[in-house]
């Protein structure tokens, strides 16, 4: 098995494809169980999942793998990814596993691993697990008397619900709000409406009837159109859209307009700055976040630190430099005071706290800044590295940067999952942004017809 098993967010692939079979899942369980078999105590793993049909197969295969190396298994059932990180640490488990492909369609699935501290694993530990997966002859099976036991943790939902509610500094009263929540027919289909209702809101539920095949299908944070319609139709104050594993969120204001991760980070940063809760005197975001966010943060005497795309890179920078707020434009909001990974539900509560305090409608509260015109286009190529290294592309990028000057940005990068070059530019002049993006695209070598 190649070293490409682990990607930027665990293992992911089409169910029953070479990287996502029951055999691979069992080997991952065996390998991870051995890697985290440290000391003479009873070793324990917690396993959560979203609502994909293939989750049953992968959950059971992982369980068999962990049991075979003497690790006790606690099954959580359908729960958000951040709940697994929380329960790994809370239950003093040696390792946590989430079976999910996040916002992908039901055909895909994935395996995300957490260490005993509740954070996702380092590249070094993942490489160690992958070596054992590739050569299982090095895995030590438990003696017959030491095989692990498996049981279901009956109160997993309740433990996480209470942790989410406790993440709000003062008890949040949502009794004045009508909220539409879209759970993407995914992992938060029970816990998200429950949290909002217990905090007093009138809750209108959308996409809360998973059938194994409908996760993320025309719903959730990547398809907010239904939520937009429902917010307006019900005269709701705000809408909340989670993705399949509920680690990302977008909001919809009372007028039906989408509020992305950049606006949420700006709103939460402003709230925390006023309350003296913002650590690191700034926010960590990726290179894709809008220039308007950077200007908003700077105007408040704060810094915006950028990383490459991927929530794991945001989290690494946050932990290294002492920030407690970061995220992505797509809606991954990481708040390390409360969670070890992006938590869509906790982020939504922080935004709702700002909404309640402001006394203004969501359309005003969450319009923290005017986004700078930004354009992103994808170009299919045969060799992304060769295309990026072409002299004509370098010249086009340099020309674009000169035209935009200090009032704009250009970002040209290859996709991490597809044979694509992503070309993004932003600046105050939308026509100029369109022009420079098109000029760069024209310079990119295309595959032969």
CORHU-V909910 format. One record per run of one state. SS is the DSSP state (2 for helix, 1 for strand, 0 for the rest). FROM is the first residue (numbers start at 1). LEN is the number of residues. Records with the same first field share a line. If there is no record, write none. Layout:
# CORHU-V909910
SS=FROM-LEN, FROM-LEN
This chain:
# CORHU-V909910
0=1-6, 8-2, 15-7, 36-8, 50-4, 69-3, 79-2, 91-4, 100-8, 116-4, 121-2, 135-1, 139-5, 147-3, 153-3, 167-11, 183-8, 199-3, 207-18, 235-3, 243-6, 254-4, 260-1, 276-3, 287-4, 300-3, 308-3, 322-4, 328-5, 335-9, 359-3, 366-8, 381-3, 390-1, 415-5, 428-2, 444-6
1=7-1, 10-5, 44-6, 72-7, 95-5, 108-8, 120-1, 150-3, 178-5, 202-5, 238-5, 249-5, 258-2, 282-5, 303-5, 326-2, 333-2, 374-7, 408-7, 420-8
2=22-14, 54-15, 81-10, 123-12, 136-3, 144-3, 156-11, 191-8, 225-10, 261-15, 279-3, 291-9, 311-11, 344-15, 362-4, 384-6, 391-17, 430-14
